[in-house]
Every structure is written in C-alpha cells, then in structure tokens.
C-alpha cells in the first residue's frame, strides 16, 4: 500500500509560494473520484475540507491522514484541478480496499469450520486489507497452538469475486498434533522430577489416559508455579536459570528440559513488630500464624500479611495502615522478620452511594448493610453486607467500591453498584385428558413485592398465589410475607390454603383447608446467621377412599372411623444459614431444627410432637466444583397411646420430593419405608436421609449446573425400629437450570440399588425424576 499526496500545487509552491504552509487559499469546490462503495459526502465530511474554507498545506496533509484513519482506502491522492484568483478546485481520488464476499477454507480437520471462522472473525462485506489478513492468520495459528498443533501452517490469499469484492482463500496445513513426551529437570536435589511436574498445572506429559498439548502461555505460567512451589517449601531464592524445548525427529513429540537453581532452604527466625499501638505483638503474631523454626513458606507468609494482619487493621477502621515486612538473613538458613507498621488514622464512612437499583427501593438495600454513614470502616462488615444482599437473590451482582476523598484521610465514601435481576415467577398451563378432564394451573410469585406499590414492587415483600385444578387434584393457596415489620428484622406473614388430592398417584383422597400465621426474627447470638420462626397453623382435614384395604383397615383400627379432623399446631424453626449464594452456593451451610406441637394443650383432634433436624454443607473444591451434603433426621411421637394422626403427617421417602414423600431418587414416590402387602405406603414415625452431591457449574447466567449424587435413606413404622445403617441406596446424575419467570427446573436419573422381590432377592433399577423449585 502507499499513501501519496499528489499535489500539482507543489509546482506553484516552489515558483510563487502561493500555498506555503503559513499561507491560506480558499477552496471553491471538492470533487470525489474512485469511490465505489463509500459515499462521496462521507469522504468530504471525514476529510475535514469543505467549499469556502481557507486552507494551508498542513490542512491538506491532515485531510489525507483523516481519510487514511478510516481503514477503507488503499490509496489517497489530492489534486488541484483548477486555480483562479478566487481559489482552488480540488479533486480527491481514492482507491478502496476490496470487500469480502466469501471465505473458502481448505485443509482443516482437527478444527471444525465453525472454530476456524471464529478465529478468523470475518463477516460479509467487511474491508479486506493486508493488516487484517495478517491478524486473521495470527489468530488462527494461535488457535491451533492451543489445540497442540504447533507446526500448523496457514496461508491466506484473495481472489477477485466481482467489482471491488474478493474471496478469502484460507489454506491450512495442520501438521501433526504435537504432544509433550517428556519433561526433564536439571539441578534439582531436594525434590525429584515427579514433585516438580506435579507443581505444573497445565503442561503434562503424554499418557494413555490424557492428552498433553503444549501451550506457550500456559508453559510460562507453569514455570512460575515451579518457582512458587520451591518458595512454599523453604527455598526462597529458587529460580529457573534456563529451559530448552525441542522436537523429536518426526516433529510429533515435544521435549522440555528445565534447569533450576534451588539455593538454600530457609526457616523463620524471630518475628518482631514496630509501631503497633492498636494490637499487641502477641495478637499480631497469633494472627500471622508463623512460629520461629517453621519452614519458610512464601504463600503462607504473604497470606498472613495480606489476609490476616492487614485485615485486622481494616476491621478496626485503619484503612490506610501500612505494614512493611523486612527479611533479615541470620546465618545461612534463617530469616528474621521485622514488621514496621504505620497505623495511620481511624477512617469512617462518610456516604454510602447506591446505584443501579431500578426496582428495589433503597431502604431494602440499606437495611441489609452492617455499615452506615458515620461508622468506623470495617472490611468484615462490608463483606457480610454484600453476602446478605446476595442471599436476597434480587441482584445479579453487588459490587462495592471504597472511594477516597481528596485531602481527607479520616473519611471515605462507599459506592455500591447493583444490577437488578428478575426473581418473580409466573406459570400458566391448561390441558385436557380423558381421565382427568380439564386440568391446568396458574401461579404467580412476587419475591420483591410492595403492598404499597403493587405494580412497581421493590419493598422486599413476598406474595405467592397458586391455583392448580383437575378432577383428582385441586389446590388454591395465597401467602404474604413481610420480612421487616416496623422497620425491624422481624418477619410477619400469613397463608391460607384449600387442597384436595387423590387419584391413582395418591394412596387416598384427602381434603385440607386452613391457614397459618408466621412470626420470625433474626438473632445476634450465638452469631448473626441465626434466625427463629414460629408458625401457628389451623387446618381441617378429611381422609377418605383409601384404596388399599390393608391401609384402610389399619387406619380404622388405630385412628377411628372416617370423618373430619381439626388440627391446631405451633411450630418452632431455628435456622442458621451462612450460604454465600442462593442459586449456586459454593461455601457455607444451612442448619435447621424444627419442632412441632400439635394438639395436647392446644386442642384439636391430632396430638403429636414432631421434630426434624437438617444439616446442609457446601464445600468449595478446585476447578469450580462444589461438594454438597445434606442430612435429615426426623421423628414423630404421639402424645397419647391411641391418638389420631392423619397419614399426611407421617414420613414417606422416594421420588423427587415434590409429592407427598421426601426426596430419595432412584425410587418411586413413597416406596421407601413401610408398605402394605400390595405396595401402598404406610408411612413411618422415624426417618433418615443422607445425600452427597458433586456439583459442577455449566453457566453462571442463567445459572446452570450439573451434579453427580449418592443418596441413602429409610423410614420406619415405629421409632424403636429405626436403624440408621439399614438404608436404601441410590446413585445418579442430573442437571439444574434457573430460568427467569419460571424458576428452577431440573431432571435427575437415579439408580436405586435396593429393590427386593417377594423372595427377598435384590436388584437395581433406573428412575427418572423431574425437579421444579428444588436445587
């Protein structure tokens, strides 16, 4: 390419100086020539020249630069067509780059056409220049290197495809896939090659169970990890002095040689502090968690300074505290550490500025904050505030930013940026079946509702309406919850319900009608993750049409004749919830203890005491994996010998957990626990269920994750029969998806190991379970 400013005016400059750099002439007209796809007015506008304008030679040079910056033209010339005493007539002659019509790819095998096109990053009618072709080639070669084809060759040519259009001809010679055959270390005395290879995260040797692609960028990172490994084991001065990479004769294998200099192994000596007035040396030394004589560990040392010592000062408001460690060699293998601490002033929060909340009212955000204007800055309180905002599930993210105030070392502003996300859910469905007639459902869940502003919402209240109808199942319910009554962390709510269930999917027909009132409160002891809830419930129930004669006889014998029963109960639930996220928790736990008293001094026809303890744990693992465990233990104790307890109060296991029974995948609903001779569930007064899941994220937005699970559980007719080692077992896999306006949906494939026939022989079966509203 060439940029040429062809000015016949130059002759005039040399002869008469008419258009010297400092002299000005007037442009009479501007003519555009050579443009095929670019608009002439666009060229005039971007040149910066116009008729009637006084210009100098510098203006014409600038016009060429402006047009060249568009990256549309391969040649630009400016001529003077005519000159009079009144001014000049200019001609701008351009030559356009060709535009792309089609991409023709040959020779790709390891990469799909889609992968090649993504690397090229082309689109129809784009400008094709030499520089863009160079960038395309580089991106495609980088892609092949990522896949282990280090010897790949790429040639990109153009062919004419009509007026000012070209085709791209991409010819690829992939070559052999290069694998790392062997990594050899030299100079290592204290660690063998296997230890150092283990420190490398991405570059591995070729084995039958894994590939060993070579990526230059990842290799550089792995070299740093080798040095870090040494520094975590006392070798503070370790370094890689050189390395060598070479191919086998047939250029299919790669060999790596790395030379290390280990240096001496160091130990921590005396640890002293200077300038500390807020914390004693003993407190600082305990937080650092390093003892004299410990092997020098760079990672633990850095984390101690950054994550513990620095945070101690941040939590007391010393935001500008400066901790300066100095390592003092003592002998050949010991390092004394002396910390010079400049504590600075206590810093307070001046303003908390919230942005991005288009729906949620600001008071809902501020009431979750543990920091307020005028408070001493505390990083732990800030982290906890962000966690509590996240657990509301109103926001896609909440990002805090500490803003310094110019010329003020005693106050900072706190900027909080949030991004709203939809948490409301709606579903409507209708259909017709020959057995059930018209069936359908209408459900509305408003998780960030406002009774004062029902159409805009944003007050953090919850309103749920659900109506399901059909010939064998009908349910209608309405509930409302205010989490902050009277602007205090006190929850208040109510629900009313009317349910009829039966048919082939249920062992009996049952009608329930009633309501409940709920009061809850956040606690600050034993810590502020605890809360308590109390529920007063009244229900009128009736069981009829028990389809299993054995079940019907049992009911009549132990619980009297059919008829309506009234129940009045009070339930207490103590919960500790420290999860970090409501949709895909990666750490924390949820523990709850539920105790329910029905009847007795409260009155009613059902007299029992029910307890349930649930412990859920979330443990983060490498590579984004999360280990989830859930354990539930529950008992049901009658208050009197021949008290009536409706079947719906018993414990049932099996299935997805969406029906009348507790979740135990790999088995049908209610089929784990005591059964009649015909297989109908009797229910139990004691139950155990243990679940272990390995969860792996698939997509953060929307939230999608897969899981592998192992599950075991059982229910027993009487409490004295309970045996926590006599459990039905299952394994399987599944996936969960959170969809806005729909909620959580999922599917599980479970294999139950413990199916028994009439001869006591055990076999296994696969079952499919659909999940709604359950993570």
C-alpha positions in Angstrom: 0.0 0.0 0.0 1.1 3.5 -0.5 -0.3 6.9 0.6 0.6 9.6 -1.9 -0.3 13.2 -1.7 -0.2 14.2 -5.4 -0.4 18.0 -5.5 0.1 19.9 -8.7 0.1 22.8 -6.3 3.7 21.9 -5.3 4.9 23.5 -8.5 3.1 26.7 -7.5 4.7 26.5 -4.1 8.2 26.3 -5.5 7.6 29.0 -8.1 5.4 31.5 -6.3 4.8 30.3 -2.8 1.1 30.6 -3.3 0.3 27.7 -0.9 3.2 27.8 1.6 2.5 26.2 5.0 1.6 29.5 6.6 -0.3 30.9 3.6 -4.0 30.3 3.1 -6.2 29.8 0.0 -9.9 29.3 -0.4 -11.4 26.1 -1.7 -14.0 26.7 -4.4 -15.2 23.1 -4.9 -14.2 19.5 -3.9 -14.8 16.6 -6.3 -14.5 12.9 -5.3 -13.3 10.2 -7.7 -12.7 6.5 -7.4 -15.1 5.6 -4.7 -17.3 2.6 -5.4 -19.0 1.7 -2.1 -18.0 4.7 0.1 -20.4 7.6 -0.1 -18.8 10.8 -1.6 -20.4 13.0 1.2 -18.8 10.7 3.8 -15.4 11.2 2.2 -15.8 15.0 2.1 -17.0 15.1 5.8 -14.2 12.9 7.1 -11.5 14.8 5.2 -12.3 17.9 7.1 -12.3 20.0 3.9 -15.3 22.0 2.7 -16.1 24.6 -0.1 -15.4 28.1 1.0 -12.8 27.0 3.6 -9.4 28.7 3.9 -6.7 26.0 4.0 -3.0 25.7 4.1 -0.7 22.8 3.1 -1.0 21.4 6.6 -4.8 21.2 6.2 -4.4 19.1 3.1 -1.9 16.7 4.8 -4.3 16.4 7.7 -7.2 15.6 5.3 -5.2 12.6 3.9 -4.5 11.3 7.5 -8.1 11.6 8.4 -9.2 9.6 5.4 -6.4 7.0 5.9 -7.6 6.5 9.5 -10.9 5.2 8.2 -9.1 2.0 7.1 -11.2 1.9 4.0 -8.8 3.1 1.3 -5.6 1.7 -0.1 -4.6 4.9 -1.9 -5.5 8.6 -1.4 -4.5 11.5 -3.6 -5.4 15.1 -3.6 -5.1 17.2 -6.9 -5.7 20.8 -7.8 -7.9 20.6 -10.9 -8.1 24.4 -11.4 -6.8 27.5 -9.8 -8.1 31.0 -10.1 -7.6 34.2 -8.2 -10.8 33.3 -6.2 -9.4 29.9 -5.1 -8.9 26.3 -5.9 -10.9 23.4 -7.3 -9.8 20.2 -5.5 -10.0 16.5 -6.7 -9.8 13.8 -4.0 -9.1 10.5 -5.8 -9.3 7.3 -3.7 -8.9 3.7 -4.2 -10.9 1.4 -1.9 -9.8 -1.8 -0.2 -11.8 -4.7 -1.6 -14.7 -6.1 0.5 -15.3 -9.7 1.5 -17.8 -11.9 -0.4 -17.0 -15.4 0.8 -14.5 -17.4 2.9 -13.2 -20.6 1.4 -11.4 -22.9 3.9 -9.3 -25.9 2.9 -7.3 -28.4 4.9 -9.0 -28.1 8.3 -9.5 -31.4 10.1 -8.7 -31.0 13.8 -10.6 -27.8 13.9 -14.2 -27.5 12.7 -15.2 -24.9 10.2 -17.0 -23.0 12.9 -13.8 -22.9 15.1 -11.8 -21.6 12.1 -14.4 -19.0 11.3 -14.5 -17.8 14.9 -10.7 -17.4 14.8 -10.7 -15.5 11.5 -13.6 -13.3 12.8 -14.8 -12.3 9.4 -18.2 -11.1 8.2 -19.7 -10.4 4.8 -18.7 -7.1 3.1 -16.0 -6.4 5.6 -13.0 -4.4 4.4 -10.1 -6.7 3.4 -6.6 -5.2 4.0 -3.2 -6.7 4.3 -3.1 -5.9 8.0 -6.4 -7.6 8.6 -5.2 -10.7 6.8 -2.1 -10.7 9.0 -4.2 -10.6 12.1 -6.5 -13.3 10.9 -3.5 -15.6 10.2 -2.1 -14.9 13.7 -5.4 -15.6 15.5 -5.8 -18.9 13.6 -2.3 -20.1 14.3 -2.8 -19.2 18.0 -5.9 -21.3 18.0 -4.0 -24.3 16.5 -1.3 -23.8 19.2 -3.9 -24.0 21.9 -5.0 -27.4 20.4 -1.5 -28.7 20.3 -0.8 -28.2 16.6 2.4 -26.3 17.0 3.6 -27.0 13.4 0.4 -25.8 11.7 0.9 -23.5 8.7 -1.7 -21.1 7.3 -1.8 -19.2 4.0 -4.5 -16.6 3.3 -4.8 -15.3 -0.3 -7.5 -13.3 -2.1 -9.3 -13.9 -5.4 -11.4 -11.4 -7.3 -15.1 -12.0 -6.9 -16.8 -9.2 -8.8 -16.4 -5.4 -8.7 -14.4 -4.5 -5.6 -15.2 -7.8 -3.9 -12.8 -10.7 -3.1 -13.0 -14.2 -1.7 -10.6 -15.2 1.1 -8.8 -18.4 0.3 -7.6 -20.0 3.6 -5.3 -22.9 3.0 -4.3 -24.8 6.2 -1.6 -27.5 6.7 -2.3 -28.6 10.2 0.7 -30.9 10.6 0.9 -33.4 13.4 -0.6 -32.8 16.8 2.5 -32.2 19.0 2.4 -33.8 22.4 4.7 -33.2 25.4 6.6 -36.5 25.5 8.9 -35.8 28.5 9.8 -33.1 31.0 13.2 -33.3 32.5 14.6 -31.2 35.3 18.2 -30.5 36.0 19.8 -29.2 39.2 17.0 -30.4 41.5 18.4 -32.1 44.6 15.7 -31.7 47.2 12.7 -32.6 45.0 12.5 -35.3 42.3 11.1 -34.7 38.9 7.7 -36.0 39.9 7.3 -33.4 42.6 8.1 -30.6 40.2 5.9 -32.0 37.4 3.1 -32.1 39.9 3.6 -28.4 40.6 2.9 -27.7 36.9 -0.9 -27.2 36.4 -1.4 -27.3 32.7 1.7 -28.8 30.9 1.8 -32.5 31.4 3.5 -35.5 29.9 1.6 -37.6 27.3 -0.2 -40.6 28.9 -2.8 -43.1 27.6 -5.5 -41.5 29.8 -4.8 -37.9 28.8 -3.5 -35.7 26.1 -0.5 -33.4 26.6 -0.9 -30.3 24.4 1.6 -27.6 24.7 0.5 -24.0 25.1 3.4 -21.4 25.3 1.4 -19.1 27.5 0.4 -21.8 29.9 4.0 -23.1 29.9 5.3 -19.7 31.1 2.7 -19.7 33.9 3.7 -23.3 34.9 7.4 -22.2 35.2 6.2 -19.6 37.7 4.4 -22.3 39.6 7.6 -24.4 39.9 9.4 -21.4 41.5 6.4 -20.8 43.7 6.5 -24.5 44.8 10.1 -24.1 45.9 9.2 -20.9 47.8 6.4 -22.7 49.6 8.9 -25.3 50.8 11.6 -23.0 52.2 13.7 -22.3 49.0 13.2 -18.6 49.0 16.0 -17.9 46.4 15.0 -20.7 43.9 14.9 -19.8 40.3 14.7 -21.3 36.8 18.0 -20.4 35.1 17.2 -21.7 31.7 15.0 -24.1 29.7 15.0 -25.8 26.4 12.2 -27.0 24.1 12.9 -29.3 21.1 11.1 -31.7 18.9 11.6 -35.4 18.1 12.9 -36.3 14.7 9.5 -36.8 13.2 8.3 -33.5 14.9 5.4 -35.2 16.6 6.8 -35.2 20.2 8.0 -32.3 22.3 10.7 -32.5 24.9 11.2 -29.9 27.7 14.4 -29.5 29.8 14.3 -27.1 32.7 17.4 -26.1 34.8 16.7 -24.9 38.3 18.9 -23.3 41.0 17.4 -24.3 44.3 19.5 -22.2 46.7 19.4 -22.7 50.5 16.4 -24.0 52.5 15.3 -21.3 54.9 13.5 -21.3 58.2 11.7 -18.5 60.0 13.6 -16.9 62.9 12.5 -14.2 65.3 9.3 -12.2 64.3 9.2 -8.7 65.7 7.0 -5.7 65.3 7.5 -1.9 65.4 4.9 0.9 65.5 2.0 -1.2 66.6 -0.3 0.5 69.2 -3.7 -0.9 68.3 -2.7 -4.6 68.7 -0.1 -6.2 70.9 2.8 -8.2 69.5 1.1 -11.4 70.8 -2.1 -10.7 68.9 -0.3 -9.9 65.7 2.0 -12.9 65.9 -1.0 -15.2 66.6 -2.8 -13.7 63.5 0.3 -14.2 61.3 0.3 -17.9 62.3 4.0 -18.3 61.8 6.3 -19.7 64.6 10.0 -19.5 65.0 11.6 -22.6 63.4 8.8 -23.1 60.8 10.0 -23.8 57.2 9.9 -20.6 55.2 6.6 -20.7 53.2 6.2 -17.7 50.8 2.5 -18.3 50.2 1.6 -18.6 53.9 3.8 -15.6 54.7 2.1 -13.4 52.1 -1.4 -14.6 53.1 -0.6 -13.8 56.7 0.4 -10.3 55.9 -2.3 -9.6 53.3 -5.3 -11.6 54.6 -4.8 -11.5 58.3 -2.6 -8.7 59.6 -3.8 -6.1 57.1 -7.4 -7.2 57.6 -7.1 -6.9 61.4 -6.4 -3.2 60.9 -9.1 -2.8 58.2 -11.6 -4.2 60.6 -10.7 -1.6 63.1 -11.1 1.3 60.7 -7.3 1.8 59.9 -7.9 1.7 56.2 -4.5 3.4 55.4 -2.5 1.2 57.7 0.8 0.2 56.0 2.6 -3.0 57.0 6.2 -3.2 55.8 7.9 -6.5 56.4 11.7 -6.7 56.2 13.5 -10.0 56.0 16.9 -10.2 57.8 19.2 -13.1 57.0 20.7 -14.8 60.0 23.3 -17.3 59.1 22.8 -19.4 56.0 19.3 -20.8 56.7 17.3 -18.4 58.9 15.3 -15.3 58.2 14.2 -12.9 61.0 11.1 -11.0 60.0 10.7 -7.4 61.3 7.4 -5.6 60.6 7.3 -1.8 60.6 3.7 -0.7 61.0 2.4 2.7 60.1 -1.1 2.6 61.5 -2.5 6.0 60.4 -5.9 7.3 61.4 -9.2 5.6 62.0 -11.3 6.1 58.9 -15.1 6.5 58.9 -17.7 6.1 56.2 -19.0 9.5 55.1 -21.6 8.4 52.5 -22.9 5.2 51.1 -23.9 5.9 47.5 -26.1 3.2 45.8 -26.5 3.0 42.1 -28.2 0.5 39.7 -31.3 -0.3 41.7 -34.1 0.3 39.2 -36.7 -1.6 41.1 -35.6 -2.4 44.6 -36.1 0.5 47.0 -33.0 1.9 48.6 -34.2 1.1 52.1 -34.3 -2.6 51.3 -30.6 -2.4 50.4 -29.6 -0.2 53.3 -31.3 -2.3 55.9 -29.1 -5.3 54.9 -25.9 -3.2 55.3 -23.9 -3.6 58.5 -22.1 -0.3 57.8 -23.8 3.1 58.0 -22.6 6.7 57.4 -20.5 7.8 60.3 -19.5 4.2 61.3 -15.8 3.2 61.5 -14.9 1.4 58.3 -14.8 -2.4 58.8 -14.0 -4.7 55.9 -15.6 -7.8 57.5 -18.9 -5.9 57.9 -18.7 -4.8 54.3 -18.1 -8.4 53.1 -21.0 -9.6 55.3 -23.3 -6.8 53.9 -22.5 -7.9 50.3 -23.3 -11.5 51.3 -26.6 -10.6 52.8 -27.5 -8.6 49.7 -26.6 -11.6 47.5 -28.7 -14.0 49.5 -31.8 -11.9 48.9 -31.5 -13.0 45.2 -32.7 -9.7 43.9 -29.4 -8.7 42.2 -27.2 -10.3 39.5 -24.3 -8.7 41.4 -23.5 -6.2 44.1 -20.1 -4.6 43.7 -18.7 -2.3 46.5 -16.0 0.3 45.9 -14.2 2.3 48.5 -13.7 5.9 47.2 -11.0 8.1 48.8 -12.0 11.7 49.4 -9.3 14.2 48.2 -7.4 15.8 51.1 -9.3 13.8 53.7 -7.6 10.9 55.5 -10.4 10.4 58.0 -13.4 9.7 55.8 -14.1 7.6 52.7 -17.2 7.2 50.6 -18.6 3.8 49.9 -20.1 3.3 46.4 -22.3 0.2 45.9 -23.2 -0.7 42.3 -26.0 -3.3 41.9 -27.7 -4.9 38.9 -31.3 -6.0 39.2 -32.4 -9.4 38.1 -35.9 -10.8 37.8 -36.9 -13.1 40.7 -40.6 -13.1 40.0 -42.1 -16.2 38.6 -45.3 -16.9 36.7 -46.8 -20.0 35.2 -50.0 -20.7 33.3 -50.9 -24.0 31.8 -54.1 -25.8 30.7 -54.9 -29.1 29.0 -57.5 -31.9 28.8 -57.2 -35.6 29.4 -59.8 -38.3 29.1 -59.3 -39.4 32.7 -59.0 -36.1 34.4 -60.9 -33.7 32.2 -59.8 -30.1 32.2 -56.5 -29.7 34.0 -54.2 -26.7 34.5 -52.5 -24.3 36.8 -52.0 -20.6 37.4 -49.1 -19.5 39.6 -47.7 -16.1 40.5 -44.7 -15.5 42.8 -43.6 -12.0 43.5 -40.3 -12.2 45.5 -39.7 -8.4 45.6 -43.3 -7.2 46.1 -44.6 -4.0 47.6 -48.0 -3.8 49.1 -47.8 0.0 49.0 -46.8 0.0 45.3 -48.1 -3.3 43.9 -47.4 -2.5 40.3 -43.7 -1.5 40.7 -42.7 -3.6 43.7 -39.3 -3.2 45.3 -40.1 -3.4 49.1 -38.7 -6.9 49.5 -42.1 -8.5 50.4 -43.2 -11.8 49.1 -46.6 -12.6 47.6 -47.5 -16.0 46.3 -50.7 -17.2 44.6 -51.1 -20.7 43.3 -54.1 -22.4 41.8 -54.0 -25.9 40.4 -57.1 -27.7 39.1 -58.2 -31.0 37.8 -60.7 -33.8 38.7 -58.3 -35.6 41.1 -56.2 -32.7 42.3 -57.2 -29.2 43.2 -55.2 -26.7 45.2 -55.5 -23.0 45.8 -53.3 -21.0 48.2 -52.3 -17.5 49.0 -49.5 -16.3 51.1 -47.9 -13.0 52.0 -44.6 -12.3 53.9 -43.2 -9.0 55.2 -39.5 -9.6 56.2 -39.1 -6.3 58.0 -42.1 -5.4 60.1 -42.0 -2.0 61.7 -38.5 -1.4 60.1 -37.0 -4.1 62.4 -35.6 -7.5 61.3 -38.9 -9.1 62.3 -40.8 -11.3 59.8 -44.5 -11.4 59.6 -46.8 -13.3 57.3 -49.8 -15.5 56.7 -51.1 -18.1 54.3 -54.5 -19.7 53.5 -55.0 -22.9 51.6 -57.6 -25.3 50.3 -56.3 -28.6 48.9 -57.9 -31.7 47.5 -55.8 -34.6 46.3 -56.4 -38.2 45.3 -56.5 -40.4 42.2 -54.0 -43.1 41.2 -51.0 -41.0 42.2 -52.0 -40.8 45.8 -52.8 -43.7 48.2 -56.0 -42.0 49.4 -58.2 -38.9 48.9 -57.5 -36.1 51.3 -59.0 -32.6 51.7 -57.2 -29.9 53.7 -58.4 -26.4 54.4 -56.9 -23.9 56.7 -54.4 -21.2 57.3 -51.3 -20.2 59.2 -49.7 -17.1 60.8 -45.9 -16.8 60.9 -43.6 -14.6 63.0 -39.8 -14.6 62.6 -36.8 -12.8 64.0 -33.1 -12.5 63.2 -30.8 -13.3 66.1 -27.4 -11.9 67.0 -26.5 -14.9 69.2 -24.8 -17.3 69.0 -23.9 -15.4 65.8 -25.9 -13.2 63.4 -26.5 -16.1 60.9 -29.2 -17.4 63.2 -32.9 -16.8 63.0 -36.1 -18.2 64.6 -39.6 -18.6 63.1 -42.8 -19.6 64.8 -45.9 -20.8 62.9 -49.4 -21.1 64.3 -51.4 -23.4 62.0 -55.1 -24.4 61.9 -56.3 -27.0 59.4 -59.4 -29.0 58.9 -58.7 -32.3 57.1 -60.5 -35.4 55.9 -59.2 -38.7 54.6 -61.4 -40.9 52.5 -61.5 -43.5 49.8 -58.4 -45.3 51.0 -57.7 -47.6 48.0 -55.6 -50.3 49.8 -57.8 -52.5 52.1 -54.9 -53.2 54.4 -54.2 -49.5 54.7 -57.9 -48.8 55.3 -58.1 -51.4 58.0 -55.0 -50.1 59.7 -56.5 -46.6 59.6 -59.9 -47.7 61.1 -58.2 -49.9 63.7 -55.8 -47.3 65.1 -57.3 -44.0 64.1 -61.1 -44.4 64.3 -63.7 -44.1 61.6 -63.5 -41.7 58.7 -64.5 -38.1 59.3 -63.2 -34.6 59.5 -60.4 -33.7 62.0 -59.3 -30.4 63.2 -55.7 -29.6 63.9 -54.1 -26.7 65.8 -50.3 -26.7 65.9 -47.4 -24.5 66.7 -44.0 -25.0 65.0 -40.7 -23.5 66.0 -37.9 -23.4 63.5 -34.3 -22.4 64.5 -32.1 -21.9 61.4 -28.5 -20.9 60.8 -27.9 -20.0 57.1 -24.3 -19.0 56.1 -24.5 -19.8 52.4 -22.7 -17.3 50.1 -25.3 -17.6 47.2 -28.9 -18.6 47.0 -28.8 -20.2 43.5 -25.4 -21.9 43.4 -23.9 -21.9 46.9 -20.2 -22.6 46.9 -19.5 -22.4 50.6 -21.3 -22.2 53.9 -24.0 -24.3 55.5 -27.7 -24.4 56.4 -28.7 -26.0 59.7 -32.3 -26.1 60.9 -34.1 -27.6 63.9 -37.9 -27.8 63.5 -40.2 -28.8 66.4 -44.0 -29.0 66.0 -46.5 -29.5 68.8 -50.0 -30.5 67.5 -52.9 -30.8 69.8 -52.3 -31.5 73.5 -52.9 -28.3 75.4 -53.7 -26.6 72.1 -56.7 -28.7 71.4 -57.8 -30.3 68.2 -58.0 -33.9 67.1 -54.4 -34.7 66.3 -51.9 -35.0 69.2 -48.3 -35.5 68.4 -44.8 -34.0 68.7 -42.7 -33.9 65.5 -39.0 -32.9 65.2 -36.8 -32.6 62.2 -33.1 -31.7 62.0 -31.5 -30.8 58.7 -27.8 -30.1 58.1 -26.6 -28.9 54.6 -23.0 -28.2 53.9 -21.3 -26.6 50.8 -17.6 -27.2 50.4 -15.6 -25.5 47.6 -13.3 -27.7 45.6 -10.7 -27.0 42.9 -11.9 -26.3 39.3 -15.1 -24.6 40.5 -16.5 -27.9 41.9 -18.7 -27.9 45.0 -19.3 -30.8 47.3 -22.8 -30.6 48.8 -24.0 -32.8 51.6 -27.5 -32.9 53.2 -28.6 -35.0 56.2 -32.1 -35.1 57.6 -33.3 -36.9 60.7 -36.9 -36.7 61.8 -39.2 -38.3 64.4 -43.0 -38.3 65.1 -44.1 -39.1 68.6 -47.8 -39.5 69.6 -48.7 -37.7 72.7 -51.2 -40.4 73.8 -51.4 -44.1 73.2 -54.3 -44.2 70.8 -54.1 -40.6 69.5 -55.2 -39.9 65.9 -52.5 -38.9 63.5 -53.5 -38.4 59.9 -51.4 -40.2 57.3 -50.2 -37.0 55.8 -48.2 -36.3 59.0 -46.1 -39.5 58.6 -42.7 -39.7 56.9 -42.6 -41.1 53.3 -39.5 -41.5 51.2 -38.9 -42.0 47.5 -39.0 -40.0 44.3 -38.2 -36.3 43.5 -39.7 -35.0 46.8 -42.3 -32.9 45.0 -45.3 -35.1 46.1 -46.3 -36.4 49.5 -42.9 -38.0 50.1 -39.4 -36.9 50.9 -36.8 -37.0 48.2 -34.9 -40.2 47.6 -34.0 -40.5 44.0 -33.8 -43.9 42.3 -37.2 -45.0 43.8 -40.9 -44.3 43.2 -42.8 -41.9 45.4 -43.4 -43.3 48.9 -41.9 -46.7 48.1 -39.1 -46.5 50.6 -40.2 -47.4 54.1 -43.1 -49.5 55.5 -45.5 -50.8 52.8 -48.7 -52.8 52.8 -48.6 -56.3 51.1 -49.9 -54.7 47.9 -47.2 -52.0 48.0 -49.1 -48.9 49.3 -47.0 -46.7 51.6 -47.9 -46.9 55.3 -45.6 -44.1 56.4 -43.2 -44.0 59.3 -42.6 -42.3 62.6 -38.9 -42.1 62.0 -36.8 -41.3 59.0 -33.2 -40.8 57.9 -32.0 -39.4 54.6 -28.4 -38.7 53.6 -27.4 -37.0 50.4 -24.0 -36.3 48.8 -23.7 -34.3 45.6 -20.7 -33.2 43.5 -21.9 -30.1 41.7 -20.1 -28.5 38.7 -21.1 -25.2 37.1 -22.1 -25.0 33.5 -23.2 -21.4 33.1 -23.4 -18.5 35.6 -26.1 -16.6 33.7 -28.6 -18.2 33.6 -27.5 -20.4 36.5 -27.0 -23.9 35.1 -25.1 -26.7 36.9 -24.8 -30.4 36.7 -24.5 -32.9 39.6 -23.5 -36.4 40.5 -25.2 -37.8 43.6 -25.2 -40.6 46.1 -28.2 -40.9 48.3 -29.5 -43.2 51.1 -32.5 -43.2 53.4 -35.3 -45.1 55.0 -38.4 -44.7 57.1 -39.6 -46.9 59.9 -43.1 -47.6 61.2 -42.1 -47.1 64.9 -39.3 -45.1 66.5 -37.9 -48.2 68.2 -37.4 -49.9 64.8 -35.2 -47.2 63.4 -31.7 -48.3 62.3 -29.5 -45.7 60.7 -27.4 -48.4 59.0 -30.4 -50.0 57.3 -30.8 -47.6 54.4 -31.9 -47.9 50.7 -29.2 -46.6 48.4 -29.1 -44.8 45.1 -26.6 -43.0 42.8 -27.2 -40.9 39.7 -26.7 -37.7 37.9 -28.7 -34.6 37.0 -28.8 -31.0 35.9 -30.4 -27.8 37.3 -31.4 -24.7 35.4 -32.7 -21.4 36.9 -35.0 -19.6 34.4 -36.3 -16.1 35.0 -40.1 -16.0 35.4 -40.1 -19.8 35.6 -37.8 -20.7 38.5 -35.8 -23.8 39.0 -36.2 -26.8 36.7 -34.2 -29.9 36.6 -34.0 -33.6 35.8 -32.3 -36.5 37.6 -31.5 -40.0 36.6 -31.3 -42.2 39.6 -30.3 -45.8 40.0 -31.7 -47.5 43.1 -29.7 -50.5 44.3 -32.2 -52.0 46.8 -35.3 -53.3 45.1 -36.5 -56.6 46.7 -38.9 -59.1 45.2 -41.2 -61.5 47.1 -38.3 -63.9 47.6 -36.0 -61.2 49.2 -33.8 -61.0 46.1 -32.2 -57.6 45.5 -32.0 -55.9 42.1 -31.4 -52.4 40.8 -33.5 -50.0 38.6 -33.1 -46.7 36.9 -35.7 -44.0 37.6 -36.2 -40.5 36.0 -37.2 -37.6 38.3 -38.2 -34.1 37.2 -37.5 -31.3 39.6 -39.3 -27.9 40.0 -38.3 -25.4 42.6 -35.5 -27.5 44.1 -31.8 -27.0 43.8 
